[in-house]
Amino acid sequence: MNIVVLVKQVPDTESPRKLKSDDNTLDRAAADGVINELDEYAIEEALLIKEAHGGEVTVLTMGPDKAAESIRKALAMGADKAVHLKDDALAGSDSLQTSYAIQQALGTTGFDLVVLGAESTDARTGVLAAMLAERLGVPQLSLANKVEIDGTSIKVQRQTDYGHDKVEATLPAVVSVVEKINEPRYPSFKGIMAAKKKPVETLDIAAAGIDAAQVGLANAATEVVDFAEAPPRAQGQIVTDEGDGGAKVAEFLASKKFV
């Protein structure tokens, strides 16, 4: 089975994050880069599927040179090879353009199954899986917390507010996963050393067959018009309990319409 995992490098949520004033885009160089958290679950699920059904796991990422750090970690976890879609023309692409670029890159890798996290911690749009499946003309199985494959049949449990739905489709397909699906493995020392010898193919937009007029900040369908720093948190209210602490807390909660 040809399994492709989409991996995005995002700013570490523990690092200060900011937008650039010249173009209102995320300043990725200003923060430490890490694999998007949900994409680690996607990597793990792809590896589990490979272990159960055989095949090969390819990591596909779109990003600048720095994204190679995330590729190396994914390979150390156990992925077989990687494709790095890298071109200055892609900078500033929105979700719609990203889905197009990845569609074109998948044309070079082929796939039976595409796995990705349900959303990224930087954009939080949660729309890429749906856009990509539509472009590829294959089923989308979203918010999966369990995946089962039998031949060309794929079944998932889709996480919902009321429990889960059971969804079934036929491969090839796109699956987005949530954090409850598994527990991602840590790269072992052996895996880290082996990752250094695994193939990583670098594609620019020409090699991937991407039309430059359909990607990049200047051609994006969406834009950040303005932004401002979040105001500092105001000092909290201190309640001194002089026998009436409970009443004071209740009054505060009532004033905020919590009760």
N, C-alpha and C positions, 0 to 999 in steps of 0.2 A: 504494500500500500504506500502510495506517495502522499505523505502528510507534510503540509507546509504550515509553520507556525509564524504568525505575524507578531513581531516584537517591536516595541517602541521605547526609545530611551527618553526618559522624562527627568525633570529636575527633582532631586531628592526633596521630599516633603519636609525633611528636617533642616533643609538649607533655606536661607532667605531667597525669595523669588521676586522678580520684578520684570516689568515690561520696559522695552526700549523706547525712549522718547522720540526717536527719529521716525519710526514706522509703526509704533504701537504693537509690536510683536514681542513674544516672550524672549527674554535674554537668557538663552540656554547656556552661554558661557559663564554666567554669573553664579551658577549653582552647580553642585556636584550632580553628575548624571547617573541614573540607575535604571534598571529595567522596570518598566511599568508593572506595578505589583500584580495586577490581574493577569498580565502576560506570563508571569512565572507559573501561574496555575495552568495556563494554556500550554506552556512547554511541558510541564509534568504530565498533563493529560495526553499530549501527543506521544510522549515516551511510553506511557502505560499502554496506549493503543498499539504502538509498535511492538512492545514486548508480548502483547497478547495475540497479535495478528501478523507480525512480521512487517517488513517494508523499510522505509527510510524517512527520517525526519529532517526537513530543511527549514532553517530559520531565515526569514525574510524581514529585513528592516529597511526603512527609508529614513535617512538622516545624514548629518554631516560627519566628518571624520571621527568625532568623539563617540559616535554611536557604535564604533568598533568595539568599545569596552563591553557593551551589552551583548554583542555578538559572541565575544570570547566566553562570557559567563554562560550563555545558552549552550555553547558547544561543550563547555566543561560539565554542564549538567547531563549531557548525553546526546545532544543533537548530532547528526552525522555531517552536516555541511551547512553553509550559509550563503545568502545572497545579500549584498549591501547595495541598495539603490541610493546613489550619491551623486548629486549635481547641484551646483549653486542655483540653477534655474528652478529647483523645487522649493527653495526657501520661501516661507510664508504661505504655502498652499493650505487651503482649508480642507474640511472633511470631504467635500464633493470632489475636489481635485486629487486629494490623496487616494480616494477610492479608485479613481481613474488610473493614477500612476501605478498603484498596486495591481490593478487588473492587467495592465500591460506587462508588468514584471512577472506575473504569474504565467503569462504566455510563454516565458522562457523556461520556467521550471516545470510547468504542468502540475496537476494536483488531482488527488482523489478526495482529499479532505483538507480544508483550511480551518485552522483553529486560532482564536484570538481572545483576549480579554474583553469583557462586556463593555468596558470604558477605560479611558486613560485618566490619570490623576492630574494632568495638566489642562486638558480641554474639557473633559467630563461631558462630551456630547452624547456618547453611546449610540451613534448612528452609523459608524463605519461598517459594521457587519452587514446591516441591511442594505446600505448603498452598494457594497461590494457584491453581495449575492445577486442583487438586481442587475448589476453590470455583467456579471458572469453568466446570468441566466440559470442559476442553480438554487436549490432550497436553502433557506436560512433557518437554523435552529438556534434560538437565542436564549440567553440566561440559563444555560444548562448547568445543573448541579450533579448530573449523572449522565454518562454516555455509554451506550451499548451498540456494538456493531456485529452484524451477522451477515456475512457475504456482502451484498451491495445494499443491505438495509441498515439504516442507522436510527436509533431511538434515543431520545433524551428526556430527562425530567426537567421541565422549565420551571424555575423558581418563580413563585407568585406571592402576593400578599396573603393569599388564603391557603397556601400550601404549595402544590405544584401541578402542572399540566403534563400529560404524556404526549409527546410529539414524535411522529415517525416520518421519515423521508427516505429517498433513495440517493445513494452516492452517485456523482460527486455532490458535495454540500459545503456550506460554511457554518461553523459552530462557534458561538461566543459563550464563554464560561464565566461563572461567578466563583467567589473564594471558597464556597462550601464544597466544591467538587473534589478536592484532594488536598494533600499537604506537599508542597514542592520540596524536592530533595535538595540537599546542599551539595555543591560540587566537591568531589573527593580530590585528594592530591593526584591520584592517578588520572582522574578526569581532566584536571587542570593541565597536566603535562600532555595528555593525548590531544587536547583542544588545539595545541600549537601546531599540530600536523594535519588538522582537518582543513579541507578546502573552503576558501571564502572567495566567491566571485563578486567582483565589483562591476556594477552597471551604471552608465550614465544615461541620460534620457534618450540619446540616439540609439544606444545598444538595446534599450528596452522598448523602442518604438513609440516613445512618448512625444506628443506634439507640444512644443514649448509654449504655444499660445493657449494651452489648456491648463497650465500649472503656474505656480508662482504668485507672489503677493499682488502684482499688478493686474493679474487676471482673475483674482479670487472673487467669488460671488458674495462673500461676507467680509466685513471689516470691523475692526475696533475703532470707533470714532473718537473716543476719549477715555481717559482713565485717571484715577487719583489714588494716592496712598490711603490705605485704611486708617481712620482716625485712631489715636491711642485709646486703649480701654480706660474708661472712667473708673475712678476709685469706687470700690463697692461700699455699700451701706453697712455699718457695724451696728448690730443690735446688742445692747447691754441688757442682760436678763436681771431685772430687779423684781422678779416675781410675776412680771407680765410679759416675759419673752415670747411665750406662745401666742399671745394676742397680737404683739407687734409683728411677728412673722406672718400671722394670718392676714393682718391689715396690709402688709407689703404685697403678699401674694394676690390679694383681692385688687389692689391698685394696679397690678400688672395683668389683671384678668386671667390669672392662672386658676383661681377658685371662684 
